[in-house]
Amino acid sequence: MTDQISSRPFGRRKFIAIGTGAFAVAALPIALRRHVAIARRTVPVMGTIAELTVVHRNEAVAQDALEAALAELRWVETTMTRFSATSDIGRANAGASRDGVAVGAETARLVETALRWSSASGGRFDPALGAASELWEVTTRHEPPPADRVARLANRSFWRHVDVSAGAKQGVLRYEDRDVHVDLGGIGKGYSLDRATQALRDRGIEHAIVNLGGDLYALGESPEGGAWRVGIKSPDDERAVARTLEVSNRAVATSGDYERFFRYRGKRYHHLMDPATAAPRETNIRSVTVLADRCVDAEPCAVSVFGLPQDRALAFARTQISGAEVITIA
């Protein structure tokens, strides 16, 4: 199905509130609820809120599939978060600049994928810039960090200093620069959503929405017929929808400056770091949304093109992802 983009206004009553993050999703008609079981869960995971809606005629099947999908999200968080000293990434960030650190094969392959996006984007996407994210930590800061600490991390191309080898059962990470800190936050949510969606498919689910902050996968079609209706929230008013999409079997990822930020002396400092400056990227673009077949592609692409004008963002996306669509909101 071809994705359709509409700027038609829709009232909030036409969307259900599984949209804490960048998205709102259209509600199912009440009449349909008599004919299908709808299992829903909203849980904190990976530093955001996961919202899952699974539709199936058998409630037990729907609930079992939902739990399996949540287990995939939690596994990725436990294995690959930078916030835990015992995760693969936590252990690598603590020791990979001294010796190679053994990690799971899945972690090593995802780091390889992230580094390919770094190369393709000319370093606009840098998963090794975690030290800057840690320095700025916009959810707890109230003013910018000291300028000299920011400057020493700027324009370092940290991704070039990550060596990764991936075997069938295990991988190894080595850092060639002591300031390298890997942060898979720009690709890990997308990867986890793909795993969660596959878990649903494996259990016979044909219709579902999995929403994780700024990333979403729309599985199958809405039970009322046709694609799922997804609203991209306005950067200026969380109660408003800036764009609507009709999506079926498609990943949607949004990067924007309005979900995690602080203000200081009238200026907004958001969480999307520019590797050239090791500071929040300065741009008049408020958000960018990428549609692709896989979330693991859509998410890093959205981070890579955040801040670019529509034509340049779309041109880059389509060199990397067949059939990609891009929506920018200024």
C-alpha positions in Angstrom: 0.0 0.0 0.0 1.2 3.5 -0.8 1.6 5.8 2.1 -0.6 8.8 1.9 0.2 12.1 3.5 -2.5 14.5 4.4 -2.6 18.0 5.9 -6.3 17.8 6.7 -7.1 18.8 10.3 -8.5 16.2 12.6 -10.0 16.8 16.0 -8.4 15.1 19.0 -11.6 12.9 19.4 -10.5 11.1 16.3 -7.2 10.0 17.9 -6.7 7.8 20.8 -4.1 8.8 23.4 -1.5 6.2 22.7 0.5 9.1 21.5 2.7 10.2 24.3 5.7 10.8 22.0 5.7 12.1 18.5 2.5 10.3 17.4 -1.2 9.9 17.9 -3.0 7.0 16.4 -6.6 7.0 15.2 -9.1 5.2 17.4 -10.9 2.1 16.4 -14.7 2.5 16.0 -16.6 1.3 19.0 -18.6 -1.1 16.9 -15.5 -3.0 15.9 -14.6 -3.7 19.5 -17.5 -6.2 19.7 -15.9 -8.3 17.0 -12.2 -8.3 17.9 -10.1 -8.4 21.1 -7.9 -5.4 21.5 -5.0 -5.8 23.9 -3.2 -2.6 25.0 -0.2 -1.9 27.2 1.6 1.3 28.1 5.0 0.8 29.9 8.2 2.8 30.5 11.1 1.3 28.6 14.3 2.6 26.9 13.9 6.0 28.5 10.5 6.7 26.9 7.0 5.2 26.9 6.1 2.1 24.9 2.5 1.9 23.8 1.3 -1.3 22.1 -2.1 -2.1 20.6 -2.6 -5.6 19.4 -5.8 -6.7 17.5 -6.9 -10.3 17.2 -10.2 -12.2 17.5 -8.7 -14.4 20.3 -7.9 -12.3 23.4 -5.5 -14.9 24.8 -3.5 -14.9 21.5 -3.5 -11.1 21.6 -2.2 -10.9 25.2 0.4 -13.5 24.6 1.7 -11.7 21.5 1.8 -8.4 23.4 3.9 -9.9 26.2 6.3 -11.4 23.7 6.7 -8.0 22.0 7.3 -6.2 25.3 9.9 -8.9 26.1 11.8 -7.9 23.0 11.8 -4.2 23.9 13.1 -5.0 27.4 15.8 -7.4 26.1 17.2 -4.7 23.8 17.1 -2.2 26.7 18.9 -4.5 29.1 21.5 -5.6 26.5 22.3 -2.3 24.7 21.6 0.7 26.9 24.4 3.1 27.8 22.8 3.7 31.2 23.7 0.4 32.7 27.2 -0.6 33.7 26.4 -4.3 33.0 24.9 -4.0 29.5 27.1 -4.7 26.5 27.4 -1.0 25.7 28.0 -0.1 29.4 30.8 -2.6 29.6 32.3 -1.5 26.4 32.2 2.2 27.3 34.0 1.4 30.5 36.7 -0.8 29.1 36.9 -0.8 25.3 39.4 2.0 25.1 41.9 -0.2 27.0 41.1 -3.7 25.7 38.6 -5.3 23.4 35.3 -6.0 25.2 33.3 -9.1 24.3 29.6 -8.3 23.5 26.7 -10.2 22.1 26.6 -10.9 18.4 23.4 -8.8 18.1 25.0 -5.8 19.7 28.1 -6.0 17.5 25.9 -6.2 14.3 23.8 -3.3 15.4 27.0 -1.2 16.1 28.2 -2.2 12.6 24.9 -1.0 11.1 25.1 2.3 13.1 28.6 2.9 11.7 27.4 2.3 8.2 24.9 5.1 8.7 27.8 7.3 10.0 29.7 6.7 6.9 26.8 7.3 4.6 25.8 10.5 6.3 29.3 11.9 6.4 29.3 11.8 10.2 25.9 13.6 10.8 24.9 10.4 12.6 27.5 9.5 15.1 26.7 6.7 17.6 30.1 7.2 19.3 29.2 10.7 20.4 27.8 9.5 23.7 30.1 11.7 25.7 28.4 14.8 24.3 24.9 13.4 25.1 26.1 12.6 28.7 27.6 16.1 29.0 24.4 17.8 27.9 21.8 15.4 29.5 19.0 17.8 28.7 16.4 16.1 30.9 18.3 17.1 34.0 20.2 20.3 33.0 19.0 23.8 33.4 21.9 25.6 31.6 24.5 24.7 29.0 27.7 22.9 30.2 31.0 24.8 30.2 32.0 25.9 26.7 35.5 24.4 27.0 34.1 20.9 27.8 31.8 21.1 24.8 34.6 22.3 22.5 36.9 19.4 23.2 34.3 17.0 21.9 33.5 18.9 18.8 34.3 17.7 15.3 36.1 14.6 16.5 34.4 12.0 14.2 34.3 9.6 17.0 32.6 6.9 14.8 35.9 6.5 12.9 37.6 5.3 16.2 35.2 2.4 16.8 36.4 -1.1 15.8 33.9 -3.8 15.8 34.1 -7.5 14.9 30.9 -9.6 14.8 30.9 -13.4 14.9 28.1 -15.9 14.9 27.8 -16.0 18.7 29.9 -13.1 19.9 31.4 -9.8 18.9 34.2 -7.5 20.2 34.2 -3.7 20.5 37.5 -1.7 20.7 37.7 2.1 21.0 40.8 3.9 19.6 40.0 7.1 21.4 39.4 7.4 25.1 36.6 9.9 24.6 34.5 7.5 22.6 31.3 6.5 24.3 28.9 4.5 22.2 25.2 5.5 22.5 22.7 3.5 20.4 19.8 5.8 21.2 19.6 6.9 17.6 19.1 3.4 16.2 18.3 1.1 19.2 14.6 2.0 19.5 14.1 1.2 15.8 15.9 -2.1 16.1 13.8 -3.0 19.2 10.6 -2.1 17.3 11.5 -4.4 14.5 12.2 -7.2 16.9 8.9 -6.6 18.7 7.0 -6.5 15.4 8.5 -9.8 14.3 7.5 -11.3 17.7 3.9 -10.3 16.9 4.1 -11.7 13.4 5.5 -15.0 14.8 2.4 -15.4 16.9 -0.1 -14.8 14.1 -0.8 -11.1 14.7 -1.7 -9.3 11.5 -2.9 -5.9 12.9 -1.1 -3.9 15.5 0.6 -0.6 16.4 3.8 -0.5 18.3 4.8 3.0 19.4 8.1 3.8 21.2 8.5 7.6 21.7 9.5 8.9 18.2 9.4 5.6 16.5 6.4 3.5 15.4 5.5 0.5 13.3 2.0 0.0 11.9 1.4 -3.7 11.2 -1.2 -4.7 8.7 -4.4 -2.7 8.3 -6.9 -1.1 10.6 -9.8 -3.5 11.4 -12.2 -1.0 9.9 -10.4 -1.5 6.6 -7.5 0.3 5.0 -4.4 1.7 6.5 -3.9 2.9 10.1 -4.2 6.6 10.6 -1.2 8.1 12.4 -0.9 11.8 13.4 2.5 13.5 13.8 2.1 15.8 16.8 2.7 19.5 16.4 6.0 20.7 17.8 4.3 23.8 19.2 1.1 22.2 20.7 1.1 18.7 22.0 -2.7 18.7 21.7 -2.6 19.3 18.0 -1.7 17.1 15.0 0.6 18.7 12.4 0.3 16.0 9.7 -1.7 12.8 9.2 -0.4 9.7 7.6 -2.2 6.5 6.4 0.3 3.7 7.1 0.2 -0.1 6.5 3.2 -2.4 7.2 5.4 0.6 7.5 7.9 2.1 9.9 7.7 5.7 10.9 10.4 7.5 12.8 10.5 11.2 13.9 13.4 13.2 15.3 12.5 16.6 16.7 13.6 19.3 19.2 10.3 19.3 21.2 10.3 16.1 23.3 13.5 16.4 25.3 14.9 19.9 25.9 15.5 22.7 28.4 15.4 26.5 27.9 18.1 28.8 29.0 17.8 32.6 28.5 15.1 32.1 26.0 16.9 29.5 23.9 15.9 25.9 23.5 18.6 23.2 23.9 17.4 19.8 22.7 18.8 16.3 22.8 19.8 15.9 19.2 23.6 16.5 19.1 25.5 17.9 16.2 28.8 16.0 15.9 30.4 19.1 14.4 29.8 21.2 17.5 29.1 18.5 20.2 26.0 20.7 21.0 22.3 20.6 20.1 22.0 21.0 16.3 21.0 24.5 15.4 18.3 24.6 12.8 14.9 26.2 11.9 13.5 22.7 11.2 11.5 21.5 14.2 11.1 17.8 13.3 11.7 15.3 10.5 9.7 12.1 9.9 11.0 9.2 7.8 8.9 6.4 6.5 10.6 3.1 5.6 10.0 -0.6 5.6 12.1 -1.1 8.7 12.4 1.0 11.9 16.2 0.2 12.1 16.5 2.2 8.9 14.0 4.9 9.5 15.3 6.0 12.9 19.0 6.6 12.0 17.9 8.2 8.7 15.7 10.6 10.6 18.6 11.5 13.0 20.9 11.9 10.0 18.7 14.3 8.1 17.3 16.3 11.1 18.0 20.0 10.3 18.2 19.6 6.6 15.6 21.2 4.3 13.0 18.9 2.7 14.7 18.4 -0.7 18.1 17.5 0.8 16.6 15.3 3.4 14.5 13.4 0.9 17.4 13.1 -1.6 19.6 11.5 1.1 16.9 9.2 2.4 16.2 7.8 -1.0 19.9 7.1 -1.6 19.9 4.9 1.5 16.3 3.4 1.6 14.3 2.3 -1.3 10.9 4.0 -1.3 11.7 6.3 1.7 9.4 9.2 2.4 10.4 12.3 4.4 8.2 15.0 6.1 9.9 18.1 7.6 8.1 20.5 9.9 9.6 24.0 10.4 
